[in-house]
Amino acid sequence: MWTTIFIVIYSLLTIVIVLSIILHGAKPTKSLAWIMAIFALPVGGIFLYLVIGRNRRKRKLIRLKKDLFNKLPKPNTEQVNLFNGRYKKLMTLNYKNSHFPPTAHNKLHLLKDGKTTFDSIFNALEQATLQIHIQYYIFEEGELADRLMDLFKKKIDEGIAIRMIYDGIGSFTLSKNYLKKLLDIGVEVYSFLPFKFGRYFYSLNYRNHRKIIVVDGKVAFTGGINISDKYLKGQVGLGKWHDMHLRLEGPAATQLDQVFMTDWYLVSTQLLQPLQHLYNQLPMNSSELVQIVAGGPDDDFPVLEQTYFSIINKAKEYLYITNPYIIPGQALIQALQTAALSGVDVRLLVSENADNKVVSWSVHSYFEMFLKSGIRIFLFPDGFLHSKIIVSDDTITSIGTANLDDRSFEQNYEVNAIIYNKDFAKILKADFLNDCAVSNELLYSNFIKRPWGKKLKEGVGKVLSPLF
């Protein structure tokens, strides 16, 4: 009797889930994969879908974000007159997706690797007079976390407001003791979608991958570097982590602060108002044109994927990409191959060492088709290269948190700075070529001779890539 009841309930649940996938699935390939998993793995397939496949949390986040957008002051639209030149369409695309126009009179400083980055960050934090906003995907305890604790205590004693967001999964190891200390000294702390069993189990899928610090609403940092000692001391078995970060002053920093305030509302339902700065204090002698692009699962379109797609299609002479997780969808694959076959110098710089073997297999599974189309691939041998950079034609640069994979485009909250500046692009180009000079270039004629065992691992990685 109980067996019959279970079979009936299970069958009804299966029908409901399959109908839901058919009605609401965004991608046919992904929908078909979930349907096949449900039928091929009785009970297990449904369990996996309920954990990482459904989008109930996404719908709630969309409602919260739309509510916030109606309450927050709108971004400065006076800069819309800057939409001109070669990248006018890209500027318009990013504005429609993220509501941030490109802004002039920004001051930028490129920060490479951990020591340089954290020296600059702590220097800026020491200068705070009003508030500090800090948000990280990975916030690990250690030397850096202890230094931040001491600095936060000092600043709160000076009357500075400090607000902090950490991702519930990325910072899963952050101890209750450390969090209690933060609260005790007066830091306002929230976890973004903390992982909990029971009815909150579905929160696992959507993560906040952003790395943002904003001091007094006018000095900001973003890029690929998390709060982790491995950027200073390295990681056992992997070595030093290499990454790129960016320090911004000016209107672009204010835009990053608005991104933080959006996430603050999602985690706390508290509405923060932007600080009204005296704009005559901005570095008016600086000419860097910057546009902040923020994307997440509650957007109508895959914001960062469209940004990358547009940059790739606009490339005429060269397109240089540094990224540890290049697992692109079909649109980006076609864009990259089309650029290379059209005569554009397309190069990918990827870490030779991997922090996740299965993910590395998936990344390598695309190499053969890339090499065949003329894309040059360089493997960086020293430690782990974690930078997320695109530079093209000495005119445009992207620095931020988004990888070239579906998780960054569809499931993570990400943020990138798009810089329309020749001098800045030339700096990144030179740095890219220097890293290529010490890297190992893959050749198509050699790569196709790799052992069948590696090809098998790559196939497994590609099949599992939708779960990453």
VEXDREN-2710 file (C-alpha; in Angstrom, 1 decimal):
% VEXDREN-2710
k/r/px/py/pz
1/MET/0.0/0.0/0.0
2/TRP/2.7/2.5/1.0
3/THR/4.7/1.6/-2.0
4/THR/1.7/2.4/-4.3
5/ILE/1.2/5.7/-2.5
6/PHE/4.9/6.6/-2.9
7/ILE/4.8/5.7/-6.6
8/VAL/1.7/7.8/-7.2
9/ILE/3.1/10.8/-5.3
10/TYR/6.5/10.5/-7.1
11/SER/4.8/10.2/-10.5
12/LEU/2.7/13.3/-9.9
13/LEU/5.8/15.3/-8.6
14/THR/7.7/14.2/-11.7
15/ILE/5.0/15.4/-14.0
16/VAL/4.7/18.8/-12.2
17/ILE/8.5/19.3/-12.3
18/VAL/8.8/18.3/-16.0
19/LEU/5.9/20.7/-16.9
20/SER/7.5/23.5/-15.0
21/ILE/10.8/22.9/-16.8
22/ILE/9.0/22.9/-20.2
23/LEU/7.1/26.1/-19.4
24/HIS/9.9/28.1/-17.7
25/GLY/13.1/26.7/-19.0
26/ALA/15.3/29.4/-20.6
27/LYS/17.6/27.2/-22.6
28/PRO/16.4/24.1/-24.5
29/THR/19.7/22.2/-23.9
30/LYS/19.6/22.8/-20.2
31/SER/15.9/21.9/-20.0
32/LEU/16.4/18.7/-21.9
33/ALA/19.4/17.8/-19.6
34/TRP/17.3/18.2/-16.5
35/ILE/14.4/16.2/-17.9
36/MET/16.8/13.4/-18.9
37/ALA/18.4/13.5/-15.4
38/ILE/15.0/13.2/-13.7
39/PHE/14.0/10.2/-15.7
40/ALA/17.4/8.5/-15.8
41/LEU/18.0/9.0/-12.0
42/PRO/14.9/8.1/-10.1
43/VAL/14.6/10.2/-6.9
44/GLY/18.2/11.4/-7.4
45/GLY/17.4/13.5/-10.5
46/ILE/14.5/15.2/-8.7
47/PHE/16.6/15.9/-5.6
48/LEU/19.4/17.5/-7.8
49/TYR/16.8/19.6/-9.6
50/LEU/15.2/20.8/-6.3
51/VAL/18.7/21.7/-4.9
52/ILE/20.3/23.5/-7.9
53/GLY/17.8/23.6/-10.7
54/ARG/14.7/25.5/-9.7
55/ASN/14.5/29.3/-9.6
56/ARG/12.1/30.1/-6.7
57/ARG/14.7/32.2/-5.0
58/LYS/15.4/34.0/-8.3
59/ARG/11.8/35.2/-8.6
60/LYS/11.9/36.6/-5.0
61/LEU/15.2/38.4/-5.8
62/ILE/13.7/39.9/-8.9
63/ARG/10.8/41.3/-6.9
64/LEU/13.2/42.8/-4.3
65/LYS/15.4/44.4/-7.0
66/LYS/12.5/45.9/-8.9
67/ASP/11.2/47.3/-5.6
68/LEU/14.6/48.8/-4.9
69/PHE/15.0/50.3/-8.3
70/ASN/11.8/52.3/-7.8
71/LYS/13.1/53.7/-4.5
72/LEU/16.8/54.5/-5.2
73/PRO/17.8/57.7/-6.9
74/LYS/18.4/57.0/-10.6
75/PRO/22.0/57.0/-11.8
76/ASN/23.4/60.2/-13.3
77/THR/21.9/60.3/-16.8
78/GLU/23.7/63.6/-17.7
79/GLN/26.6/61.4/-19.0
80/VAL/24.4/59.9/-21.7
81/ASN/25.9/62.4/-24.1
82/LEU/29.2/60.4/-23.8
83/PHE/27.6/57.6/-25.9
84/ASN/29.6/58.1/-29.0
85/GLY/32.4/56.7/-31.1
86/ARG/33.2/53.1/-31.9
87/TYR/31.7/51.7/-28.7
88/LYS/28.5/53.7/-28.7
89/LYS/26.4/50.5/-29.1
90/LEU/28.3/48.8/-26.2
91/MET/27.8/51.8/-24.0
92/THR/24.1/51.8/-24.8
93/LEU/23.8/48.1/-24.2
94/ASN/25.5/48.3/-20.8
95/TYR/23.3/51.3/-19.9
96/LYS/20.1/49.5/-20.7
97/ASN/21.2/46.4/-18.8
98/SER/22.8/48.0/-15.7
99/HIS/21.4/51.5/-15.8
100/PHE/24.9/53.0/-15.4
101/PRO/26.1/55.4/-18.1
102/PRO/29.8/55.8/-18.8
103/THR/31.3/58.5/-16.7
104/ALA/34.2/60.9/-17.3
105/HIS/36.7/62.4/-14.9
106/ASN/37.6/59.2/-13.2
107/LYS/41.0/58.4/-11.8
108/LEU/42.2/54.8/-12.1
109/HIS/45.1/52.8/-10.6
110/LEU/45.9/49.2/-11.7
111/LEU/46.7/46.9/-8.9
112/LYS/48.5/43.6/-9.6
113/ASP/48.6/40.7/-7.1
114/GLY/47.9/40.7/-3.4
115/LYS/50.5/42.8/-1.7
116/THR/50.1/45.8/-4.0
117/THR/46.3/45.5/-3.8
118/PHE/46.0/45.2/-0.1
119/ASP/48.5/48.0/0.6
120/SER/46.3/50.3/-1.5
121/ILE/43.1/49.0/0.1
122/PHE/44.3/49.5/3.7
123/ASN/45.7/52.9/2.9
124/ALA/42.2/54.0/1.6
125/LEU/40.4/52.4/4.5
126/GLU/42.6/54.4/6.9
127/GLN/41.5/57.6/5.2
128/ALA/37.7/56.9/5.7
129/THR/35.8/59.7/7.4
130/LEU/32.2/58.7/6.8
131/GLN/31.6/55.1/5.9
132/ILE/33.1/51.9/4.6
133/HIS/31.2/49.4/2.4
134/ILE/32.9/46.0/1.9
135/GLN/31.6/43.0/0.0
136/TYR/33.4/39.8/-0.9
137/TYR/32.6/36.4/-2.3
138/ILE/35.4/34.8/-0.3
139/PHE/36.3/36.2/3.1
140/GLU/38.7/33.9/4.9
141/GLU/40.1/34.2/8.4
142/GLY/43.8/34.8/8.7
143/GLU/46.3/37.7/8.7
144/LEU/44.3/39.9/6.4
145/ALA/41.0/39.3/8.3
146/ASP/42.7/40.1/11.6
147/ARG/44.2/43.3/10.1
148/LEU/40.7/44.3/8.9
149/MET/39.2/43.5/12.4
150/ASP/41.7/45.8/14.0
151/LEU/41.1/48.6/11.5
152/PHE/37.4/48.3/11.7
153/LYS/37.5/48.7/15.5
154/LYS/39.6/51.8/15.2
155/LYS/37.3/53.3/12.6
156/ILE/34.2/52.5/14.5
157/ASP/35.7/54.2/17.5
158/GLU/36.1/57.3/15.2
159/GLY/32.4/57.2/14.4
160/ILE/32.7/55.6/10.9
161/ALA/29.8/53.4/9.8
162/ILE/31.0/50.0/8.4
163/ARG/28.7/47.7/6.5
164/MET/29.9/44.3/5.2
165/ILE/28.4/41.6/3.0
166/TYR/29.9/38.1/2.6
167/ASP/28.7/35.3/0.4
168/GLY/27.1/32.4/2.4
169/ILE/28.8/29.7/0.3
170/GLY/32.1/31.4/-0.8
171/SER/32.8/32.4/2.8
172/PHE/31.4/29.2/4.3
173/THR/34.5/28.8/6.5
174/LEU/34.0/32.1/8.2
175/SER/33.6/31.3/11.9
176/LYS/30.8/32.3/14.2
177/ASN/33.4/33.6/16.6
178/TYR/34.8/36.0/14.0
179/LEU/31.4/37.2/12.9
180/LYS/30.5/37.8/16.6
181/LYS/33.5/39.9/17.0
182/LEU/32.5/42.0/14.1
183/LEU/29.1/42.5/15.5
184/ASP/30.4/43.2/18.9
185/ILE/32.6/46.1/17.7
186/GLY/29.7/47.6/15.7
187/VAL/30.1/46.3/12.2
188/GLU/26.8/45.7/10.4
189/VAL/27.3/42.3/8.8
190/TYR/25.0/40.3/6.5
191/SER/25.5/37.0/4.7
192/PHE/24.3/36.8/1.1
193/LEU/21.9/33.8/0.8
194/PRO/23.4/31.7/3.6
195/PHE/23.3/28.0/3.1
196/LYS/20.7/26.3/5.3
197/PHE/19.0/23.0/5.2
198/GLY/15.3/22.6/5.0
199/ARG/13.3/25.1/3.1
200/TYR/16.3/27.3/2.3
201/PHE/18.2/24.5/0.6
202/TYR/17.4/26.0/-2.8
203/SER/19.5/29.1/-1.9
204/LEU/22.6/27.1/-2.9
205/ASN/22.4/28.0/-6.6
206/TYR/22.7/31.8/-6.6
207/ARG/25.9/33.3/-5.4
208/ASN/27.3/36.8/-5.0
209/HIS/30.7/36.7/-6.7
210/ARG/31.3/40.5/-6.4
211/LYS/34.4/42.0/-4.7
212/ILE/33.7/45.6/-3.8
213/ILE/35.1/48.1/-1.3
214/VAL/33.9/51.7/-1.3
215/VAL/35.3/54.3/1.0
216/ASP/33.1/57.4/1.7
217/GLY/31.3/56.8/-1.6
218/LYS/34.2/58.2/-3.7
219/VAL/37.1/55.7/-3.6
220/ALA/36.4/52.2/-4.7
221/PHE/38.0/48.9/-5.4
222/THR/36.9/45.9/-7.5
223/GLY/38.5/43.0/-9.5
224/GLY/39.3/39.4/-8.9
225/ILE/41.0/39.4/-5.5
226/ASN/39.2/38.1/-2.4
227/ILE/40.1/38.5/1.3
228/SER/42.4/35.5/1.6
229/ASP/46.0/35.0/2.8
230/LYS/46.8/32.9/-0.3
231/TYR/47.3/36.1/-2.2
232/LEU/50.1/36.9/0.1
233/LYS/51.5/33.6/1.2
234/GLY/50.4/31.3/-1.5
235/GLN/48.5/28.0/-1.2
236/VAL/49.9/24.6/-0.4
237/GLY/50.2/22.5/-3.6
238/LEU/49.2/25.4/-5.8
239/GLY/51.6/28.3/-5.0
240/LYS/51.0/32.0/-5.2
241/TRP/47.7/33.3/-6.5
242/HIS/48.1/36.0/-9.2
243/ASP/45.2/38.4/-9.8
244/MET/44.3/41.9/-11.0
245/HIS/42.4/44.6/-9.1
246/LEU/41.4/48.2/-9.7
247/ARG/41.3/51.3/-7.6
248/LEU/38.8/53.9/-8.8
249/GLU/38.1/57.5/-7.8
250/GLY/35.3/59.6/-9.2
251/PRO/31.7/58.9/-10.5
252/ALA/32.6/55.2/-11.3
253/ALA/33.2/54.7/-7.5
254/THR/29.8/56.1/-6.8
255/GLN/28.3/53.6/-9.3
256/LEU/30.1/50.8/-7.4
257/ASP/28.6/52.1/-4.2
258/GLN/25.1/51.9/-5.8
259/VAL/25.8/48.2/-6.7
260/PHE/26.7/47.6/-3.0
261/MET/23.6/49.4/-1.9
262/THR/21.5/47.2/-4.2
263/ASP/23.0/44.1/-2.6
264/TRP/22.6/45.6/0.9
265/TYR/18.9/45.9/0.2
266/LEU/18.6/42.3/-0.9
267/VAL/20.2/41.0/2.3
268/SER/18.8/43.5/4.8
269/THR/15.8/45.3/3.2
270/GLN/17.4/48.5/4.5
271/LEU/17.4/51.3/2.0
272/LEU/20.7/53.2/1.9
273/GLN/20.9/56.7/0.3
274/PRO/24.0/57.7/-1.8
275/LEU/26.2/60.2/-0.1
276/GLN/25.8/63.7/-1.6
277/HIS/29.4/64.6/-2.3
278/LEU/30.8/67.9/-3.4
279/TYR/31.7/67.0/-7.0
280/ASN/34.3/69.7/-7.1
281/GLN/36.4/67.3/-5.1
282/LEU/36.5/64.8/-8.0
283/PRO/39.7/64.5/-10.0
284/MET/38.5/66.7/-12.9
285/ASN/41.9/66.5/-14.5
286/SER/41.5/62.8/-15.1
287/SER/40.1/61.7/-18.4
288/GLU/39.4/58.0/-17.9
289/LEU/36.0/57.0/-19.3
290/VAL/34.6/54.2/-17.1
291/GLN/31.3/52.3/-17.1
292/ILE/30.3/49.9/-14.3
293/VAL/28.4/46.9/-15.4
294/ALA/26.6/44.7/-12.8
295/GLY/24.8/41.6/-13.6
296/GLY/22.9/38.9/-11.7
297/PRO/20.3/36.1/-12.0
298/ASP/17.5/38.7/-11.4
299/ASP/18.3/40.5/-14.6
300/ASP/16.2/40.2/-17.7
301/PHE/19.2/39.3/-19.8
302/PRO/22.7/37.8/-19.3
303/VAL/24.3/41.2/-18.8
304/LEU/28.0/40.3/-18.6
305/GLU/27.7/37.7/-21.4
306/GLN/26.3/40.3/-23.7
307/THR/29.1/42.7/-22.7
308/TYR/31.8/40.2/-23.5
309/PHE/30.0/39.2/-26.7
310/SER/29.9/42.8/-27.9
311/ILE/33.6/43.4/-27.0
312/ILE/34.6/40.3/-28.9
313/ASN/32.6/41.3/-32.0
314/LYS/34.1/44.8/-32.0
315/ALA/37.7/43.6/-32.1
316/LYS/39.5/44.5/-35.3
317/GLU/43.2/44.0/-34.5
318/TYR/43.6/42.0/-31.3
319/LEU/41.6/40.5/-28.5
320/TYR/43.5/39.4/-25.4
321/ILE/41.7/37.5/-22.6
322/THR/43.0/36.4/-19.2
323/ASN/40.6/34.2/-17.3
324/PRO/40.9/31.0/-15.2
325/TYR/37.5/29.6/-16.1
326/ILE/36.8/29.8/-19.8
327/ILE/33.8/27.6/-20.3
328/PRO/31.8/29.6/-22.8
329/GLY/28.4/29.0/-24.3
330/GLN/27.8/28.5/-28.0
331/ALA/27.4/32.2/-28.7
332/LEU/30.8/33.2/-27.2
333/ILE/32.5/30.2/-28.9
334/GLN/31.2/31.3/-32.3
335/ALA/32.2/34.9/-31.5
336/LEU/35.8/34.0/-30.6
337/GLN/36.2/31.6/-33.5
338/THR/34.7/34.1/-35.9
339/ALA/37.1/36.8/-34.7
340/ALA/40.1/34.6/-35.1
341/LEU/39.1/33.3/-38.5
342/SER/38.6/36.9/-39.6
343/GLY/42.2/37.7/-38.9
344/VAL/41.9/39.2/-35.4
345/ASP/44.8/38.2/-33.1
346/VAL/42.9/36.3/-30.4
347/ARG/44.8/35.0/-27.4
348/LEU/43.8/33.3/-24.3
349/LEU/45.9/33.3/-21.1
350/VAL/45.0/30.6/-18.7
351/SER/46.5/29.2/-15.6
352/GLU/48.5/26.0/-16.1
353/ASN/47.8/25.0/-12.5
354/ALA/44.2/24.4/-11.4
355/ASP/42.4/24.9/-8.1
356/ASN/39.7/22.4/-9.3
357/LYS/40.7/19.5/-11.4
358/VAL/37.2/18.8/-12.9
359/VAL/36.7/22.5/-13.8
360/SER/40.2/22.4/-15.4
361/TRP/39.2/19.4/-17.5
362/SER/36.2/21.4/-18.7
363/VAL/38.3/24.4/-19.6
364/HIS/40.7/22.3/-21.6
365/SER/37.9/20.6/-23.4
366/TYR/37.4/23.7/-25.5
367/PHE/41.1/24.1/-26.4
368/GLU/41.1/21.9/-29.5
369/MET/38.3/23.8/-31.3
370/PHE/39.9/27.1/-30.3
371/LEU/43.3/26.2/-31.6
372/LYS/41.9/24.8/-34.8
373/SER/40.3/28.2/-35.5
374/GLY/43.6/30.1/-35.0
375/ILE/43.1/31.2/-31.4
376/ARG/46.4/31.2/-29.5
377/ILE/46.4/29.7/-26.0
378/PHE/49.1/30.3/-23.3
379/LEU/49.4/28.4/-20.1
380/PHE/50.7/30.5/-17.2
381/PRO/53.0/28.2/-15.1
382/ASP/53.6/30.1/-11.9
383/GLY/51.1/29.5/-9.2
384/PHE/47.5/30.1/-10.0
385/LEU/46.4/32.9/-12.4
386/HIS/43.0/34.2/-11.3
387/SER/42.7/37.5/-13.2
388/LYS/39.6/38.3/-15.3
389/ILE/40.8/40.7/-18.0
390/ILE/39.9/41.6/-21.5
391/VAL/41.8/44.1/-23.5
392/SER/41.3/44.9/-27.2
393/ASP/42.7/47.2/-29.9
394/ASP/44.4/49.6/-27.6
395/THR/41.0/51.1/-26.8
396/ILE/39.0/49.1/-24.4
397/THR/39.5/47.1/-21.2
398/SER/37.3/45.0/-18.9
399/ILE/38.4/44.2/-15.4
400/GLY/36.1/42.6/-12.9
401/THR/34.8/39.5/-11.3
402/ALA/33.0/37.7/-14.1
403/ASN/34.5/34.5/-15.6
404/LEU/33.6/33.3/-19.1
405/ASP/31.1/30.6/-18.0
406/ASP/27.4/30.2/-17.6
407/ARG/27.6/30.4/-13.8
408/SER/29.0/34.0/-14.0
409/PHE/26.5/34.9/-16.7
410/GLU/23.3/33.3/-15.3
411/GLN/23.6/32.4/-11.6
412/ASN/26.2/34.7/-10.0
413/TYR/26.0/38.4/-9.1
414/GLU/29.0/39.9/-10.8
415/VAL/30.5/43.3/-11.5
416/ASN/33.0/44.6/-14.1
417/ALA/34.5/47.9/-14.9
418/ILE/34.6/48.7/-18.6
419/ILE/37.3/51.3/-19.4
420/TYR/37.3/53.2/-22.7
421/ASN/40.9/54.6/-22.6
422/LYS/43.8/54.0/-24.9
423/ASP/46.6/54.6/-22.4
424/PHE/45.0/52.2/-19.9
425/ALA/44.5/49.6/-22.6
426/LYS/48.1/49.8/-23.6
427/ILE/49.2/49.2/-20.0
428/LEU/47.1/46.0/-19.8
429/LYS/48.3/44.9/-23.3
430/ALA/51.9/45.2/-22.2
431/ASP/51.2/43.3/-19.0
432/PHE/49.4/40.5/-21.0
433/LEU/52.3/40.1/-23.4
434/ASN/54.8/40.0/-20.6
435/ASP/52.8/37.2/-19.0
436/CYS/52.6/35.3/-22.3
437/ALA/56.4/35.6/-22.7
438/VAL/56.8/33.5/-19.5
439/SER/54.0/31.1/-20.4
440/ASN/53.8/27.9/-22.4
441/GLU/52.0/28.2/-25.7
442/LEU/49.9/25.3/-26.9
443/LEU/50.3/24.3/-30.5
444/TYR/47.4/22.6/-32.3
445/SER/49.7/20.0/-33.9
446/ASN/50.9/18.9/-30.5
447/PHE/47.7/19.3/-28.6
448/ILE/45.7/16.9/-30.8
449/LYS/48.2/14.2/-29.9
450/ARG/47.4/14.3/-26.2
451/PRO/46.6/10.9/-24.6
452/TRP/43.1/9.5/-24.8
453/GLY/42.9/9.6/-21.0
454/LYS/43.1/13.4/-21.1
455/LYS/40.5/13.5/-23.8
456/LEU/38.2/11.4/-21.6
457/LYS/38.7/13.7/-18.6
458/GLU/37.9/16.7/-20.8
459/GLY/34.7/15.0/-22.0
460/VAL/33.7/14.3/-18.4
461/GLY/34.5/17.9/-17.5
462/LYS/32.4/19.3/-20.4
463/VAL/29.4/17.1/-19.4
464/LEU/29.6/18.3/-15.8
465/SER/30.2/21.9/-16.6
466/PRO/26.5/23.0/-16.2
467/LEU/26.9/22.1/-12.5
468/PHE/29.9/24.3/-11.9
END
